[in-house]
Amino acid sequence: MAWDPITRIIGNLGIYTKIDFNQKTVLECKSTSSIFRGYSVFMRGKDPRDAGFITSRICGICGDNHTTCSVYAQNMAYGLKPPPISEWIVNLGEAAEYLFDHTIFQDNLVFVDFCEQMVKETNPGLLEKAEQTEAPHASVHGMKTIADIMRAYNPFEGSVYKESLEMSRLTREMFCLMEGRHVHPSTIYPGGVGTVATPQLFTDYLSRLLKVADFLKRLVPLNDDVFDFFYEAMPGYEQVGNRRVLLGCWGSFQDPDVCDYRYETMNDWGRAMYVTPGIVVDGELVTTNLVDINVGMRILLGSSYYDDWVGEETFVPRDPLGNPIDQRHPWNQTTIPKPQKRDLKDGKYSWVMSPRWYDQRSGDHLALDTGGGPLARLWATALAGIVDTPYVKATDGRITMDLPKTENHPEMTFEWRPPQWANTIERDRARVYFLAYAAGLAFYFVEKGLAEVMQGNTKTFEDFSVPDDAIGCGFHEAVRGVLSHHLVIRDKK
């Protein structure tokens, strides 16, 4: 069977499979991309200061994540440490982006598969059982049965479906307060931001955040009720999308008290991020060291339409700490497109290469999963046990998220632990829990930003000049997974 394009995700994605329906197993699966993006080609020779504005156009979903990541890489290359308040502003913008994306993705895209209309058409017996099953958290979200929740997610008609669209407007407003424009920011630059830091900026953001948090206090238990029902009502459903636990997270939300963007201290400020970077293999946290993560990165050709660059110039033979850098590392990549006919049988079939992380322990090139983004972020952060704020804490292999009192709900605490499976339901569940995580951190970032303003620290930018030659790298979490930018400057280009 083939699905090409999968428009609910992106128009250039195609999936080609061979399925044994008798055994209910997928025998073979190949994913393809029909678009050559080409950014690593046409960024050559450009003024590096334009990189953030140009690379944001690589995606209409996570453009701001690319801008932010590009700015991180440029800060390193230019030797910049932005004013602390600018980091809190960027953190607030990125938190709003997570809140926007995960709400609209979860409630308006994912839950189409769990809504009454879909279940009625595909599994009417399950809907009948849902009608008879009381929702465990009915006292919190107000819906008596599981079927009531399913109806609330019916596209264009359901109450939660429509309320989520309203939340997407609020979260976009929150984002634009901090980064100027969604989804291609206009006020995020190397050295800081162009956003004017005032008390009103943060209170305008906070007033919207309180409404979003009020909504999330119902959303998390709504999701839990539906997902737990599917496990109970459909034995074996836990195997849907189940895979080996191979997770990668590059970290998110800088701590300006620690982060100076120097490569030599990258392990320290990486571990100080409010989402901890990490690689999890078979449930074990292998590393939280951004230097190790960076050095282990490889870009393999796989089944892509490119010629090999092994014989091309090596731009960065060693990193600033003296670690050898592989020719297949992003710093040394020379993109050589080779258009050709798609050959799904024995040849090339995609414009996407195969990013891997080299595990020195085993010699394997690991195809790390992001779990859609949130699963890897929560898993790595929980196992690391480093994050400690008044609203979000990672301790004892778990994460607690405390959301303060809002208009319709008291203070609430949610807890996330690494699940038994890395399957479809747990990827979806992690997304709604990361909404609570991002909201909790946003409350903290508002407090930190307001404190800077009240102390008179309203400078948001450090001037700089572009060096003749430099390298830099930036690590971030796009809404749906790991993101890194690698920069090599020669003659200011």
Secondary structure as GFF3:
##gff-version 3
##sequence-region A 1 493
A	DSSP	beta_strand	2	3	.	.	.	ID=ss1
A	DSSP	beta_strand	13	20	.	.	.	ID=ss2
A	DSSP	beta_strand	25	33	.	.	.	ID=ss3
A	DSSP	alpha_helix	39	42	.	.	.	ID=ss4
A	DSSP	three_ten_helix	48	50	.	.	.	ID=ss5
A	DSSP	alpha_helix	51	55	.	.	.	ID=ss6
A	DSSP	three_ten_helix	56	58	.	.	.	ID=ss7
A	DSSP	alpha_helix	63	78	.	.	.	ID=ss8
A	DSSP	alpha_helix	84	108	.	.	.	ID=ss9
A	DSSP	three_ten_helix	110	113	.	.	.	ID=ss10
A	DSSP	alpha_helix	116	122	.	.	.	ID=ss11
A	DSSP	alpha_helix	124	132	.	.	.	ID=ss12
A	DSSP	alpha_helix	138	141	.	.	.	ID=ss13
A	DSSP	alpha_helix	146	152	.	.	.	ID=ss14
A	DSSP	alpha_helix	159	179	.	.	.	ID=ss15
A	DSSP	beta_strand	188	189	.	.	.	ID=ss16
A	DSSP	beta_strand	192	193	.	.	.	ID=ss17
A	DSSP	alpha_helix	199	233	.	.	.	ID=ss18
A	DSSP	three_ten_helix	237	239	.	.	.	ID=ss19
A	DSSP	beta_strand	246	249	.	.	.	ID=ss20
A	DSSP	three_ten_helix	263	265	.	.	.	ID=ss21
A	DSSP	alpha_helix	266	271	.	.	.	ID=ss22
A	DSSP	beta_strand	278	281	.	.	.	ID=ss23
A	DSSP	beta_strand	284	287	.	.	.	ID=ss24
A	DSSP	alpha_helix	290	295	.	.	.	ID=ss25
A	DSSP	beta_strand	297	300	.	.	.	ID=ss26
A	DSSP	three_ten_helix	330	332	.	.	.	ID=ss27
A	DSSP	beta_strand	354	359	.	.	.	ID=ss28
A	DSSP	beta_strand	364	366	.	.	.	ID=ss29
A	DSSP	alpha_helix	374	384	.	.	.	ID=ss30
A	DSSP	beta_strand	392	395	.	.	.	ID=ss31
A	DSSP	beta_strand	398	403	.	.	.	ID=ss32
A	DSSP	beta_strand	412	416	.	.	.	ID=ss33
A	DSSP	alpha_helix	424	454	.	.	.	ID=ss34
A	DSSP	beta_strand	469	478	.	.	.	ID=ss35
A	DSSP	beta_strand	481	490	.	.	.	ID=ss36
###
